[in-house]
Amino acid sequence: MAITLVNLTGFQPGIASDETGINIKTFKTVVEPEFKNYAEAKDGTKRGFGVAPMKKVVTLDGEVTGSTGVMAAVATAAFTPANSSAYFGAPTTGLYLDKGDVTEDREGGKWKEMSAEFSAHAGIP
């Protein structure tokens, strides 16, 4: 019996690259307009909408392995992740740290776990 290899084109591995400073578990990108306001007619029906440029929010989760890369990110300097976040017309401006947390747990010999959220807005370098 011969084995046939079927090439599934277009599919990608879950996380393509390692991130410096963490053993990455998840990498999530959300792209949406800054706002979307509807214009209503006098009878309350929607006539159209005004939409702002897109914003991008990237969330990383993992285990802390060092103090560089993701773990050295700050709110005032652009961060460039190793993994791609260029989807759905996302802005190509810098990602800035919005929130970061580290959880240290002595139960069950767990590693230090981290989560960080970054955002990019059109028009901000």
Residue frames as a rotation matrix with the C-alpha (Angstrom) as fourth column:
MET 1
0.588 0.809 0.000 0.00
0.809 -0.588 0.000 0.00
0.000 0.000 -1.000 0.00
ALA 2
-0.432 -0.730 0.530 1.45
0.739 -0.624 -0.256 3.35
0.517 0.281 0.808 -1.05
ILE 3
-0.001 0.360 -0.933 1.13
0.776 -0.588 -0.227 6.53
-0.631 -0.724 -0.279 0.97
THR 4
0.019 0.092 0.996 -0.10
0.829 -0.559 0.036 9.58
0.560 0.824 -0.087 -0.90
LEU 5
-0.564 -0.249 -0.788 0.89
0.666 -0.701 -0.255 13.05
-0.489 -0.668 0.561 0.30
VAL 6
0.318 0.729 0.606 -1.78
0.895 -0.442 0.061 15.65
0.312 0.523 -0.793 -0.32
ASN 7
-0.783 -0.621 -0.022 -0.49
0.608 -0.758 -0.237 19.22
0.131 -0.199 0.971 -0.44
LEU 8
0.332 0.904 -0.271 -2.95
0.939 -0.343 0.007 21.54
-0.087 -0.257 -0.963 1.29
THR 9
-0.561 -0.597 0.574 -2.01
0.686 -0.723 -0.082 24.87
0.464 0.347 0.815 -0.26
GLY 10
-0.055 0.506 0.861 -2.91
-0.084 -0.861 0.501 28.06
0.995 -0.045 0.090 1.52
PHE 11
0.871 0.359 -0.336 -2.87
0.271 0.219 0.937 26.58
0.410 -0.907 0.093 5.01
GLN 12
0.036 -0.863 0.505 -0.41
-0.388 -0.477 -0.788 28.03
0.921 -0.168 -0.352 7.52
PRO 13
-0.364 -0.203 -0.909 0.97
0.696 0.589 -0.411 26.81
0.619 -0.782 -0.074 10.84
GLY 14
0.585 0.706 -0.400 -0.64
0.779 -0.350 0.521 28.36
0.227 -0.616 -0.754 13.90
ILE 15
0.835 -0.419 -0.357 2.36
-0.181 -0.822 0.540 30.39
-0.519 -0.387 -0.762 15.09
ALA 16
0.902 -0.430 0.042 5.02
0.165 0.253 -0.953 30.76
0.400 0.866 0.300 12.44
SER 17
0.006 -0.961 0.277 7.82
0.045 -0.277 -0.960 32.41
0.999 0.019 0.042 14.45
ASP 18
0.030 -0.121 -0.992 9.20
0.981 0.193 0.006 32.46
0.191 -0.974 0.124 17.98
GLU 19
0.726 0.146 0.672 8.90
0.035 -0.984 0.177 35.73
0.687 -0.105 -0.719 19.89
THR 20
-0.360 -0.931 -0.063 11.93
0.231 -0.023 -0.973 36.93
0.904 -0.365 0.223 21.84
GLY 21
-0.741 -0.051 0.670 11.50
-0.570 -0.482 -0.666 36.91
0.357 -0.875 0.328 25.65
ILE 22
-0.028 0.787 0.616 8.58
-0.845 0.311 -0.435 34.48
-0.534 -0.533 0.656 25.74
ASN 23
-0.957 0.015 0.289 7.59
0.138 0.902 0.408 30.95
-0.255 0.430 -0.866 24.83
ILE 24
-0.672 0.700 -0.240 4.58
-0.739 -0.656 0.154 32.04
-0.050 0.280 0.959 22.80
LYS 25
-0.678 0.564 0.472 1.23
0.307 0.800 -0.515 30.26
-0.668 -0.204 -0.715 23.18
THR 26
0.288 0.831 0.477 -1.15
0.894 -0.056 -0.444 32.55
-0.342 0.554 -0.759 21.28
PHE 27
-0.856 -0.412 -0.313 -0.87
0.234 -0.848 0.476 35.48
-0.461 0.334 0.822 18.88
LYS 28
0.015 0.962 0.272 -4.15
0.931 0.086 -0.354 37.22
-0.364 0.259 -0.895 18.10
THR 29
-0.966 -0.253 -0.060 -4.79
0.204 -0.881 0.426 40.13
-0.161 0.399 0.903 15.71
VAL 30
0.081 0.997 -0.010 -8.05
0.863 -0.076 -0.500 42.10
-0.499 0.032 -0.866 15.65
VAL 31
-0.945 -0.310 0.103 -8.60
0.314 -0.771 0.555 44.73
-0.093 0.556 0.826 12.94
GLU 32
0.077 0.996 0.035 -11.60
0.992 -0.074 -0.098 47.07
-0.095 0.042 -0.995 13.02
PRO 33
0.038 -0.026 0.999 -12.47
0.416 -0.909 -0.039 50.69
0.909 0.417 -0.024 12.27
GLU 34
-0.939 -0.343 -0.001 -11.75
0.177 -0.480 -0.860 53.24
0.294 -0.808 0.511 15.01
PHE 35
-0.513 0.854 -0.082 -15.46
-0.111 -0.161 -0.981 54.03
-0.851 -0.494 0.178 14.80
LYS 36
-0.860 0.399 0.318 -18.43
0.420 0.199 0.886 53.50
0.291 0.895 -0.339 12.50
ASN 37
-0.664 0.629 -0.404 -21.20
0.007 -0.535 -0.845 56.09
-0.747 -0.564 0.351 12.88
TYR 38
-0.483 0.596 0.642 -24.52
0.874 0.366 0.319 55.73
-0.045 0.715 -0.698 11.09
ALA 39
-0.940 0.311 -0.139 -26.45
-0.324 -0.942 0.086 58.64
-0.104 0.126 0.987 9.58
GLU 40
-0.579 0.798 0.168 -30.16
0.670 0.583 -0.459 58.29
-0.464 -0.153 -0.872 10.18
ALA 41
-0.629 0.540 0.559 -33.09
0.276 -0.518 0.810 59.63
0.727 0.663 0.176 8.21
LYS 42
-0.623 0.424 0.658 -35.90
-0.714 -0.651 -0.257 61.46
0.319 -0.630 0.708 10.04
ASP 43
0.516 0.837 -0.182 -37.88
-0.687 0.532 0.495 58.19
0.511 -0.131 0.850 10.20
GLY 44
0.487 -0.387 0.783 -34.96
-0.704 0.357 0.614 56.48
-0.517 -0.850 -0.098 12.02
THR 45
0.932 -0.189 0.308 -33.76
0.318 0.834 -0.451 54.33
-0.172 0.518 0.838 9.13
LYS 46
0.125 -0.972 -0.197 -30.07
0.218 -0.167 0.962 54.22
-0.968 -0.163 0.191 8.41
ARG 47
0.931 0.224 -0.288 -29.05
-0.178 -0.411 -0.894 56.17
-0.318 0.884 -0.343 5.29
GLY 48
0.550 -0.827 -0.118 -25.33
0.024 0.157 -0.987 55.52
0.835 0.541 0.106 5.36
PHE 49
0.876 -0.295 -0.381 -22.34
0.429 0.117 0.896 55.62
-0.219 -0.948 0.229 7.63
GLY 50
0.595 -0.789 0.151 -19.07
-0.643 -0.580 -0.499 57.34
0.482 0.200 -0.853 8.25
VAL 51
0.924 -0.321 -0.208 -16.16
0.378 0.847 0.372 55.05
0.057 -0.423 0.904 8.97
ALA 52
0.667 -0.745 -0.014 -12.77
-0.652 -0.593 0.472 55.92
-0.360 -0.305 -0.882 10.45
PRO 53
0.039 -0.750 -0.661 -9.43
-0.781 0.389 -0.488 54.39
0.623 0.535 -0.571 9.42
MET 54
0.651 0.190 -0.735 -8.67
0.092 0.941 0.325 50.90
0.754 -0.279 0.595 10.69
LYS 55
0.179 -0.632 0.754 -6.99
-0.978 -0.195 0.069 50.16
0.103 -0.750 -0.653 14.00
LYS 56
0.232 -0.206 -0.950 -5.18
-0.139 0.960 -0.243 46.97
0.963 0.189 0.194 14.93
VAL 57
0.395 -0.128 0.910 -4.96
-0.918 -0.011 0.397 45.26
-0.041 -0.992 -0.122 18.33
VAL 58
0.090 -0.472 -0.877 -2.44
-0.284 0.832 -0.477 42.43
0.954 0.293 -0.059 18.82
THR 59
0.600 0.115 0.792 -2.57
-0.799 0.130 0.587 40.21
-0.035 -0.985 0.170 21.91
LEU 60
-0.093 -0.710 -0.698 0.27
-0.414 0.665 -0.622 37.85
0.905 0.231 -0.356 22.86
ASP 61
0.737 0.239 0.632 0.21
-0.675 0.304 0.672 35.18
-0.032 -0.922 0.386 25.55
GLY 62
0.432 -0.600 -0.674 2.98
-0.077 0.719 -0.690 32.89
0.899 0.350 0.264 26.70
GLU 63
0.830 -0.287 -0.479 5.55
0.555 0.327 0.765 31.89
-0.063 -0.900 0.431 29.29
VAL 64
0.838 -0.545 -0.025 8.33
-0.543 -0.838 0.059 34.30
-0.053 -0.035 -0.998 30.29
THR 65
0.767 -0.642 0.007 11.80
0.634 0.755 -0.170 33.16
0.104 0.135 0.985 29.14
GLY 66
-0.355 -0.935 0.012 13.77
0.927 -0.353 -0.128 36.40
0.124 -0.034 0.992 29.44
SER 67
0.095 0.335 -0.937 13.71
0.564 -0.794 -0.227 40.17
-0.820 -0.507 -0.264 29.76
THR 68
-0.808 -0.394 -0.437 14.17
-0.140 -0.592 0.793 41.15
-0.572 0.703 0.423 26.10
GLY 69
-0.874 0.454 0.172 11.83
0.321 0.276 0.906 41.32
0.364 0.847 -0.387 23.10
VAL 70
0.042 0.992 0.115 8.19
0.348 -0.123 0.929 41.28
0.937 0.001 -0.351 24.15
MET 71
0.429 0.133 -0.894 9.14
0.891 0.101 0.443 41.56
0.149 -0.986 -0.075 27.83
ALA 72
-0.549 -0.679 -0.487 11.07
0.715 -0.683 0.148 44.80
-0.433 -0.267 0.861 27.18
ALA 73
-0.320 0.500 0.804 8.22
0.700 -0.447 0.557 46.52
0.638 0.741 -0.207 25.29
VAL 74
-0.700 0.124 -0.703 7.09
0.487 -0.638 -0.597 49.94
-0.522 -0.760 0.387 26.56
ALA 75
0.291 0.956 0.024 4.14
0.736 -0.207 -0.645 52.23
-0.612 0.205 -0.764 25.82
THR 76
0.582 -0.063 -0.811 6.27
-0.210 -0.975 -0.076 54.96
-0.786 0.214 -0.581 24.25
ALA 77
-0.465 -0.772 -0.434 8.27
-0.708 0.030 0.705 52.97
-0.531 0.635 -0.561 21.67
ALA 78
0.412 0.627 -0.661 6.98
-0.903 0.377 -0.206 51.01
0.120 0.682 0.722 18.66
PHE 79
-0.194 -0.369 0.909 7.19
-0.476 0.846 0.241 47.22
-0.858 -0.386 -0.340 18.97
THR 80
0.019 0.154 -0.988 7.62
-0.969 0.247 0.020 44.89
0.247 0.957 0.154 15.99
PRO 81
0.431 0.177 0.885 6.50
-0.547 0.831 0.101 41.31
-0.718 -0.527 0.455 16.62
ALA 82
-0.700 -0.704 0.117 8.20
-0.392 0.515 0.762 38.38
-0.597 0.488 -0.637 14.91
ASN 83
-0.492 0.619 0.612 4.81
0.723 0.682 -0.109 37.09
-0.485 0.389 -0.783 13.73
SER 84
-0.864 0.186 0.468 2.69
0.278 -0.599 0.751 38.78
0.420 0.779 0.466 11.08
SER 85
-0.388 0.812 -0.435 -0.25
0.569 -0.161 -0.807 40.98
-0.725 -0.561 -0.400 11.96
ALA 86
-0.780 0.019 -0.626 -0.86
-0.431 -0.741 0.515 42.38
-0.454 0.671 0.586 8.46
TYR 87
-0.710 0.629 0.317 -4.45
0.700 0.681 0.216 41.35
-0.080 0.376 -0.923 7.76
PHE 88
0.155 0.987 0.035 -7.71
0.985 -0.151 -0.087 42.99
-0.081 0.048 -0.996 6.63
GLY 89
0.311 -0.061 0.948 -6.15
0.441 -0.875 -0.201 46.34
0.842 0.481 -0.245 5.70
ALA 90
0.658 -0.111 -0.745 -4.53
0.735 -0.120 0.667 46.80
-0.163 -0.987 0.002 9.11
PRO 91
0.931 -0.365 0.003 -2.50
-0.360 -0.919 -0.164 49.96
0.062 0.152 -0.986 9.59
THR 92
0.546 -0.813 -0.200 1.22
0.559 0.532 -0.636 49.60
0.624 0.236 0.745 8.98
THR 93
0.324 -0.382 0.866 2.08
-0.560 -0.815 -0.150 52.07
0.763 -0.436 -0.478 11.74
GLY 94
-0.677 -0.735 -0.040 3.90
-0.372 0.389 -0.843 51.07
0.635 -0.556 -0.537 14.94
LEU 95
0.357 0.691 -0.629 2.41
0.339 0.531 0.776 48.78
0.870 -0.490 -0.044 17.57
TYR 96
-0.444 -0.451 0.774 2.48
-0.512 -0.582 -0.632 50.35
0.736 -0.677 0.027 21.04
LEU 97
-0.749 0.091 -0.656 2.03
0.491 0.741 -0.457 48.55
0.445 -0.665 -0.600 24.37
ASP 98
-0.063 0.811 0.582 -1.39
-0.404 -0.554 0.728 49.18
0.912 -0.189 0.363 25.91
LYS 99
0.586 0.306 0.750 -1.28
-0.810 0.219 0.544 46.58
0.002 -0.927 0.376 28.67
GLY 100
-0.101 -0.618 -0.779 1.06
-0.353 0.755 -0.553 43.90
0.930 0.219 -0.295 29.94
ASP 101
0.522 0.238 0.819 0.77
-0.852 0.095 0.515 41.49
0.045 -0.967 0.253 32.83
VAL 102
-0.413 -0.676 -0.610 2.85
-0.442 0.734 -0.515 38.71
0.796 0.057 -0.602 34.35
THR 103
0.680 0.650 0.339 1.40
-0.655 0.329 0.681 35.98
0.331 -0.685 0.649 36.55
GLU 104
-0.545 -0.826 -0.144 3.65
-0.575 0.493 -0.653 34.14
0.610 -0.273 -0.744 38.97
ASP 105
0.567 0.812 0.137 2.08
-0.729 0.418 0.541 31.02
0.382 -0.407 0.830 40.47
ARG 106
-0.474 -0.787 0.394 3.68
-0.880 0.420 -0.221 28.64
0.008 -0.452 -0.892 42.96
GLU 107
0.278 0.673 0.685 0.95
-0.567 0.691 -0.449 26.02
-0.776 -0.263 0.574 42.49
GLY 108
0.821 0.195 0.536 1.98
0.174 0.809 -0.561 22.98
-0.543 0.554 0.631 40.47
GLY 109
-0.112 -0.989 0.092 5.39
0.460 0.030 0.887 24.28
-0.881 0.142 0.452 39.42
LYS 110
0.719 0.459 0.522 4.00
0.669 -0.253 -0.699 26.56
-0.188 0.852 -0.489 36.70
TRP 111
-0.439 -0.817 0.373 6.16
0.890 -0.452 0.058 28.96
0.121 0.357 0.926 34.72
LYS 112
-0.481 0.267 -0.835 5.71
0.104 -0.929 -0.356 32.71
-0.870 -0.258 0.419 34.87
GLU 113
-0.131 0.529 0.838 2.94
0.977 0.213 0.018 33.47
-0.169 0.821 -0.545 32.41
MET 114
-0.720 -0.159 -0.675 2.49
0.113 -0.987 0.112 36.73
-0.684 0.004 0.729 30.53
SER 115
0.185 0.735 0.652 -0.07
0.964 -0.007 -0.265 38.52
-0.190 0.678 -0.710 28.41
ALA 116
-0.606 -0.384 -0.697 0.44
0.250 -0.923 0.292 41.75
-0.755 0.002 0.655 26.49
GLU 117
0.418 0.771 0.480 -1.80
0.818 -0.091 -0.568 43.89
-0.395 0.630 -0.669 24.32
PHE 118
-0.686 -0.651 -0.325 -0.51
0.350 -0.686 0.638 46.26
-0.638 0.324 0.698 21.64
SER 119
0.483 0.855 0.190 -2.38
0.596 -0.162 -0.787 48.60
-0.642 0.493 -0.587 19.31
ALA 120
-0.780 -0.608 0.146 -1.68
0.503 -0.470 0.725 50.47
-0.373 0.639 0.673 16.08
HIS 121
0.345 0.885 -0.313 -3.74
0.474 -0.452 -0.755 53.36
-0.810 0.112 -0.576 14.77
ALA 122
0.229 -0.212 0.950 -3.63
0.947 -0.177 -0.268 54.86
0.225 0.961 0.160 11.29
GLY 123
0.659 -0.008 0.752 -1.79
0.121 -0.986 -0.117 58.18
0.742 0.168 -0.648 11.27
ILE 124
0.789 -0.488 0.374 0.43
-0.518 -0.202 0.831 57.41
-0.330 -0.849 -0.412 14.29
PRO 125
0.292 -0.736 -0.611 3.97
-0.795 0.168 -0.583 56.55
0.532 0.656 -0.536 13.15
